[in-house]
């Protein structure tokens, strides 16, 4: 659900995302269609369909694309004129694929209002801009140093059907409005997570009259490029280390965690490690190539959830002792494939973000390995990817009096709390709540979903209270593997790049 879960490397998967299939009864040659459908993970029958729109809004008689939606119907539809629109992140995620997650998180809202999910243009079923994946090499043996960003980008462009310059946030916003009007909803309660908060803010700017309330969860402010995430990741790394140091048992078990992490990074920068492990899916002995980027990627993705985050000190410590099974276990969570439409991801970032990296931000990113790597790779991609750069007004603050709730997780490795403070400068009817023990996606990790439901029910921020967010305790770190003694198939060996399969 997050724009920042990939390095824009088409061969690398993302983490902990729900993969679903939608069966729609829509007829392709109709301009508008509705039917019934089911999604994996939900027993409920949904109402699904699509709206036919111009791929290029400036050429209404040109090529058309279908914008697909799914409605999770209200249990008791007391407010038929309203819907709760949940906007997915990425950019590149399918909202419909995440229907079970949205349904579980916002069950209280669904009691009285429909939950509306729209696959943004370029994602899911809405003319997805997907890139071919290299199936010739196991994810366990991928070496990022062998990846040619420009060549892979050109390959992706050749495989895509559509004018990629048209898959921007502004055009997608018009699609959302087309769906709302066709379905006859007078007002929307908009929830956006991560990149979805950008879409929600644009809704506030362009179509405020259609909005009853707005919730921004993991806020991406309009004023800055998403490339600033490189600095947010470094902040989250430091919070992990200081969190372990502040817990007596963690500090005793892992007294030099920061030095250990630096030492592993330094070794992997010199040469990757090829080691024998048990395959995470088949349990058969196999080889695993641990590279510097893969190692940092595993840690980074694990930081998104308090549960996986709590495993990291033990995993790092074990890696320093030559046991990579814990790191492999975290990496395996991302091995099933990706649900980010990387072509759509590129269309958004290359038109809306890459040129908005200021001189000062660029200098800061150069001090971060992840930040500088991400900026470098995206710059290569955007040097090839056709795009029409957004102008200065795109970066203007959102001036709004729509009741708006902003949610941040103190541990968030992508969108830290200060980003929400920046976004809400000119939101005159807003409040910002910070969950001290949550990471990315506060509504999914805390009582915040009940606070969102209260906002929707009351239509006001006046009585919103975030005290429940503070009542939980910091999650303790795992100190061992619960007594399981893993016997490795064999010892690891250092390998040069020439030896990598």
QUIRAVEN-V784636 format. One record per residue. N is the residue number from 1. RES is the residue in one letter. SS is DSSP state (@ for helix, = for strand, . for the rest). Layout:
n:N res:RES ss:SS
n:N res:RES ss:SS
This chain:
n:1 res:X ss:.
n:2 res:X ss:.
n:3 res:X ss:.
n:4 res:X ss:.
n:5 res:X ss:.
n:6 res:X ss:.
n:7 res:X ss:.
n:8 res:X ss:.
n:9 res:X ss:.
n:10 res:X ss:.
n:11 res:X ss:.
n:12 res:X ss:.
n:13 res:X ss:.
n:14 res:X ss:.
n:15 res:X ss:.
n:16 res:X ss:.
n:17 res:X ss:.
n:18 res:X ss:.
n:19 res:X ss:.
n:20 res:X ss:.
n:21 res:X ss:.
n:22 res:X ss:=
n:23 res:X ss:.
n:24 res:X ss:.
n:25 res:X ss:.
n:26 res:X ss:.
n:27 res:X ss:.
n:28 res:X ss:.
n:29 res:X ss:.
n:30 res:X ss:.
n:31 res:X ss:.
n:32 res:X ss:=
n:33 res:X ss:=
n:34 res:X ss:=
n:35 res:X ss:=
n:36 res:X ss:=
n:37 res:X ss:=
n:38 res:X ss:.
n:39 res:X ss:=
n:40 res:X ss:.
n:41 res:X ss:.
n:42 res:X ss:.
n:43 res:X ss:.
n:44 res:X ss:.
n:45 res:X ss:.
n:46 res:X ss:=
n:47 res:X ss:=
n:48 res:X ss:=
n:49 res:X ss:=
n:50 res:X ss:=
n:51 res:X ss:=
n:52 res:X ss:=
n:53 res:X ss:=
n:54 res:X ss:=
n:55 res:X ss:.
n:56 res:X ss:.
n:57 res:X ss:.
n:58 res:X ss:.
n:59 res:X ss:.
n:60 res:X ss:.
n:61 res:X ss:.
n:62 res:X ss:.
n:63 res:X ss:.
n:64 res:X ss:=
n:65 res:X ss:=
n:66 res:X ss:=
n:67 res:X ss:=
n:68 res:X ss:=
n:69 res:X ss:=
n:70 res:X ss:=
n:71 res:X ss:=
n:72 res:X ss:=
n:73 res:X ss:.
n:74 res:X ss:.
n:75 res:X ss:.
n:76 res:X ss:.
n:77 res:X ss:.
n:78 res:X ss:.
n:79 res:X ss:.
n:80 res:X ss:.
n:81 res:X ss:.
n:82 res:X ss:=
n:83 res:X ss:=
n:84 res:X ss:=
n:85 res:X ss:=
n:86 res:X ss:=
n:87 res:X ss:=
n:88 res:X ss:.
n:89 res:X ss:.
n:90 res:X ss:.
n:91 res:X ss:.
n:92 res:X ss:.
n:93 res:X ss:.
n:94 res:X ss:.
n:95 res:X ss:.
n:96 res:X ss:@
n:97 res:X ss:@
n:98 res:X ss:@
n:99 res:X ss:@
n:100 res:X ss:@
n:101 res:X ss:@
n:102 res:X ss:@
n:103 res:X ss:@
n:104 res:X ss:@
n:105 res:X ss:@
n:106 res:X ss:.
n:107 res:X ss:@
n:108 res:X ss:@
n:109 res:X ss:@
n:110 res:X ss:@
n:111 res:X ss:.
n:112 res:X ss:.
n:113 res:X ss:.
n:114 res:X ss:=
n:115 res:X ss:=
n:116 res:X ss:=
n:117 res:X ss:=
n:118 res:X ss:=
n:119 res:X ss:.
n:120 res:X ss:.
n:121 res:X ss:.
n:122 res:X ss:.
n:123 res:X ss:.
n:124 res:X ss:.
n:125 res:X ss:.
n:126 res:X ss:.
n:127 res:X ss:.
n:128 res:X ss:.
n:129 res:X ss:.
n:130 res:X ss:.
n:131 res:X ss:.
n:132 res:X ss:.
n:133 res:X ss:.
n:134 res:X ss:.
n:135 res:X ss:.
n:136 res:X ss:.
n:137 res:X ss:.
n:138 res:X ss:.
n:139 res:X ss:@
n:140 res:X ss:@
n:141 res:X ss:@
n:142 res:X ss:.
n:143 res:X ss:.
n:144 res:X ss:@
n:145 res:X ss:@
n:146 res:X ss:@
n:147 res:X ss:.
n:148 res:X ss:.
n:149 res:X ss:@
n:150 res:X ss:@
n:151 res:X ss:@
n:152 res:X ss:@
n:153 res:X ss:@
n:154 res:X ss:@
n:155 res:X ss:@
n:156 res:X ss:@
n:157 res:X ss:@
n:158 res:X ss:@
n:159 res:X ss:@
n:160 res:X ss:.
n:161 res:X ss:.
n:162 res:X ss:.
n:163 res:X ss:.
n:164 res:X ss:@
n:165 res:X ss:@
n:166 res:X ss:@
n:167 res:X ss:.
n:168 res:X ss:.
n:169 res:X ss:@
n:170 res:X ss:@
n:171 res:X ss:@
n:172 res:X ss:@
n:173 res:X ss:@
n:174 res:X ss:@
n:175 res:X ss:@
n:176 res:X ss:@
n:177 res:X ss:@
n:178 res:X ss:@
n:179 res:X ss:@
n:180 res:X ss:@
n:181 res:X ss:@
n:182 res:X ss:@
n:183 res:X ss:@
n:184 res:X ss:.
n:185 res:X ss:.
n:186 res:X ss:.
n:187 res:X ss:=
n:188 res:X ss:=
n:189 res:X ss:=
n:190 res:X ss:=
n:191 res:X ss:=
n:192 res:X ss:=
n:193 res:X ss:=
n:194 res:X ss:.
n:195 res:X ss:@
n:196 res:X ss:@
n:197 res:X ss:@
n:198 res:X ss:@
n:199 res:X ss:@
n:200 res:X ss:@
n:201 res:X ss:@
n:202 res:X ss:@
n:203 res:X ss:@
n:204 res:X ss:@
n:205 res:X ss:@
n:206 res:X ss:@
n:207 res:X ss:.
n:208 res:X ss:@
n:209 res:X ss:@
n:210 res:X ss:@
n:211 res:X ss:=
n:212 res:X ss:=
n:213 res:X ss:=
n:214 res:X ss:=
n:215 res:X ss:=
n:216 res:X ss:=
n:217 res:X ss:=
n:218 res:X ss:.
n:219 res:X ss:.
n:220 res:X ss:.
n:221 res:X ss:.
n:222 res:X ss:.
n:223 res:X ss:.
n:224 res:X ss:.
n:225 res:X ss:.
n:226 res:X ss:@
n:227 res:X ss:@
n:228 res:X ss:@
n:229 res:X ss:@
n:230 res:X ss:@
n:231 res:X ss:@
n:232 res:X ss:@
n:233 res:X ss:@
n:234 res:X ss:@
n:235 res:X ss:@
n:236 res:X ss:@
n:237 res:X ss:@
n:238 res:X ss:@
n:239 res:X ss:@
n:240 res:X ss:@
n:241 res:X ss:@
n:242 res:X ss:@
n:243 res:X ss:@
n:244 res:X ss:@
n:245 res:X ss:@
n:246 res:X ss:@
n:247 res:X ss:.
n:248 res:X ss:@
n:249 res:X ss:@
n:250 res:X ss:@
n:251 res:X ss:@
n:252 res:X ss:@
n:253 res:X ss:@
n:254 res:X ss:.
n:255 res:X ss:.
n:256 res:X ss:.
n:257 res:X ss:@
n:258 res:X ss:@
n:259 res:X ss:@
n:260 res:X ss:@
n:261 res:X ss:@
n:262 res:X ss:@
n:263 res:X ss:@
n:264 res:X ss:@
n:265 res:X ss:@
n:266 res:X ss:@
n:267 res:X ss:@
n:268 res:X ss:@
n:269 res:X ss:@
n:270 res:X ss:@
n:271 res:X ss:.
n:272 res:X ss:.
n:273 res:X ss:=
n:274 res:X ss:=
n:275 res:X ss:=
n:276 res:X ss:=
n:277 res:X ss:=
n:278 res:X ss:=
n:279 res:X ss:.
n:280 res:X ss:.
n:281 res:X ss:.
n:282 res:X ss:.
n:283 res:X ss:.
n:284 res:X ss:.
n:285 res:X ss:=
n:286 res:X ss:=
n:287 res:X ss:=
n:288 res:X ss:=
n:289 res:X ss:=
n:290 res:X ss:=
n:291 res:X ss:.
n:292 res:X ss:@
n:293 res:X ss:@
n:294 res:X ss:@
n:295 res:X ss:@
n:296 res:X ss:@
n:297 res:X ss:@
n:298 res:X ss:@
n:299 res:X ss:@
n:300 res:X ss:@
n:301 res:X ss:@
n:302 res:X ss:@
n:303 res:X ss:.
n:304 res:X ss:.
n:305 res:X ss:.
n:306 res:X ss:@
n:307 res:X ss:@
n:308 res:X ss:@
n:309 res:X ss:@
n:310 res:X ss:.
n:311 res:X ss:.
n:312 res:X ss:@
n:313 res:X ss:@
n:314 res:X ss:@
n:315 res:X ss:@
n:316 res:X ss:@
n:317 res:X ss:@
n:318 res:X ss:@
n:319 res:X ss:@
n:320 res:X ss:@
n:321 res:X ss:.
n:322 res:X ss:.
n:323 res:X ss:.
n:324 res:X ss:.
n:325 res:X ss:@
n:326 res:X ss:@
n:327 res:X ss:@
n:328 res:X ss:@
n:329 res:X ss:@
n:330 res:X ss:@
n:331 res:X ss:@
n:332 res:X ss:@
n:333 res:X ss:.
n:334 res:X ss:.
n:335 res:X ss:.
n:336 res:X ss:.
n:337 res:X ss:.
n:338 res:X ss:.
n:339 res:X ss:.
n:340 res:X ss:.
n:341 res:X ss:.
n:342 res:X ss:@
n:343 res:X ss:@
n:344 res:X ss:@
n:345 res:X ss:@
n:346 res:X ss:@
n:347 res:X ss:@
n:348 res:X ss:@
n:349 res:X ss:@
n:350 res:X ss:@
n:351 res:X ss:@
n:352 res:X ss:@
n:353 res:X ss:.
n:354 res:X ss:@
n:355 res:X ss:@
n:356 res:X ss:@
n:357 res:X ss:.
n:358 res:X ss:.
n:359 res:X ss:@
n:360 res:X ss:@
n:361 res:X ss:@
n:362 res:X ss:@
n:363 res:X ss:@
n:364 res:X ss:@
n:365 res:X ss:@
n:366 res:X ss:.
n:367 res:X ss:.
n:368 res:X ss:.
n:369 res:X ss:@
n:370 res:X ss:@
n:371 res:X ss:@
n:372 res:X ss:@
n:373 res:X ss:@
n:374 res:X ss:@
n:375 res:X ss:@
n:376 res:X ss:@
n:377 res:X ss:@
n:378 res:X ss:@
n:379 res:X ss:@
n:380 res:X ss:@
n:381 res:X ss:@
n:382 res:X ss:@
n:383 res:X ss:@
n:384 res:X ss:@
n:385 res:X ss:.
n:386 res:X ss:.
n:387 res:X ss:.
n:388 res:X ss:.
n:389 res:X ss:.
n:390 res:X ss:.
n:391 res:X ss:.
n:392 res:X ss:@
n:393 res:X ss:@
n:394 res:X ss:@
n:395 res:X ss:@
n:396 res:X ss:.
n:397 res:X ss:.
n:398 res:X ss:.
n:399 res:X ss:.
n:400 res:X ss:=
n:401 res:X ss:.
n:402 res:X ss:.
n:403 res:X ss:=
n:404 res:X ss:=
n:405 res:X ss:=
n:406 res:X ss:=
n:407 res:X ss:=
n:408 res:X ss:=
n:409 res:X ss:=
n:410 res:X ss:.
n:411 res:X ss:.
n:412 res:X ss:.
n:413 res:X ss:.
n:414 res:X ss:.
n:415 res:X ss:.
n:416 res:X ss:.
n:417 res:X ss:@
n:418 res:X ss:@
n:419 res:X ss:@
n:420 res:X ss:@
n:421 res:X ss:@
n:422 res:X ss:@
n:423 res:X ss:@
n:424 res:X ss:.
n:425 res:X ss:.
n:426 res:X ss:.
n:427 res:X ss:=
n:428 res:X ss:.
n:429 res:X ss:.
n:430 res:X ss:=
n:431 res:X ss:=
n:432 res:X ss:=
n:433 res:X ss:=
n:434 res:X ss:=
n:435 res:X ss:=
n:436 res:X ss:.
n:437 res:X ss:.
n:438 res:X ss:.
n:439 res:X ss:.
n:440 res:X ss:.
n:441 res:X ss:.
n:442 res:X ss:@
n:443 res:X ss:@
n:444 res:X ss:@
n:445 res:X ss:@
n:446 res:X ss:.
n:447 res:X ss:.
n:448 res:X ss:@
n:449 res:X ss:@
n:450 res:X ss:@
n:451 res:X ss:@
n:452 res:X ss:@
n:453 res:X ss:@
n:454 res:X ss:@
n:455 res:X ss:@
n:456 res:X ss:@
n:457 res:X ss:@
n:458 res:X ss:@
n:459 res:X ss:.
n:460 res:X ss:.
n:461 res:X ss:.
n:462 res:X ss:.
n:463 res:X ss:.
n:464 res:X ss:.
n:465 res:X ss:.
n:466 res:X ss:.
n:467 res:X ss:@
n:468 res:X ss:@
n:469 res:X ss:@
n:470 res:X ss:@
n:471 res:X ss:.
n:472 res:X ss:.
n:473 res:X ss:.
n:474 res:X ss:.
n:475 res:X ss:.
n:476 res:X ss:.
n:477 res:X ss:.
n:478 res:X ss:.
n:479 res:X ss:.
n:480 res:X ss:.
n:481 res:X ss:.
n:482 res:X ss:.
n:483 res:X ss:.
n:484 res:X ss:.
n:485 res:X ss:.
n:486 res:X ss:.
n:487 res:X ss:.
n:488 res:X ss:.
n:489 res:X ss:.
n:490 res:X ss:.
n:491 res:X ss:.
n:492 res:X ss:.
n:493 res:X ss:=
n:494 res:X ss:=
n:495 res:X ss:.
n:496 res:X ss:.
n:497 res:X ss:@
n:498 res:X ss:@
n:499 res:X ss:@
n:500 res:X ss:.
n:501 res:X ss:.
